[in-house]
Amino acid sequence: MNKIKNIGVLTSGGDAPGMNAAIRAVVRAAVYYDLQVTGILRGYEGLVNGDFIEMDRKSVANIIQRGGTILKTARSDSFRTKEGREQAYDQLKKNNIDALIVIGGDGTFTGADLFTHEFDFPVIGLPGTIDNDLEGTDFTIGYDTAINTVINAVDKIRDTAESHDRLFIVEVMGRDSGLIALRSGIGVGAEAIMIPEANMGIDGLITRLETGRKDKASKIIIVAEGDEIGGGFNVGEALKKKFPAYDIRVSVLGHIQRGGKPSCMDRVLASRLGVVAVEGLIAGQTGVMVGQKNKEIVFTPFNHAIKHIDAKEISPAWLKLVEILSL
């Protein structure tokens, strides 16, 4: 590997709170090690089109507390093609960029894995996704903020649920992963949590409600959008047929889970991983995601970090905990 002098950094896929803290850490670490750093706007689409900006320590001043990403993000159909990736490689070489740090989730790392193998180009990834669905790290950047956003919202919904003796179904993000629903559901004391990994089904939910406390009219059910029943509104329709006497409401939290000021945990995690990513490139690491497991920094190859069918499988102990606490 040639000596690295200029590192490119981009954010890709869905935005996550803490991405700006990660960008800041990458830029500050590059400056510390006397390297240039180039910001790439709008993810892989900007990489293909050569939408680059020079960055220095001032470029990342006063952003650690901001949600979203100052580099913007976008889906890129062109980068999915070999021709698009070749154009991206040409842009990097034309702008004298020697290595790349990508901040995103499984889609981001799928593209990075292809790119680094096709062109033998140094790439390191930072896990930036609210879903927490990557192997090789206990927590992803943005997850802690997202579940706290859910908790704050559901605490407010609980107030009105108790005031009107209502059953609220709250749909949270999680098309393929129920980890947002699981932790936030436990945190708000939900009467039931429905996630893709557990497949409770409508019959299981009905049984849970029928055998639960009869003296508590208000109830909260947390549903991951990817649950087998098909989300909050489908669950609501099924329950209305079974329990016509219930006053049932459905609330879809949607994209508020992506925004907002990152929590302290996300800021610190992003900062630590951003610095290590730069140091990893200097040391010759490539084709890996940097993560934190059991408080230690680890490097995981992209193809292992990307979620598989059994990735992030929910431990039976967690499911039992939900059952015990929902009594």
Disulfide bonds with the S-S distance in Angstrom:
none
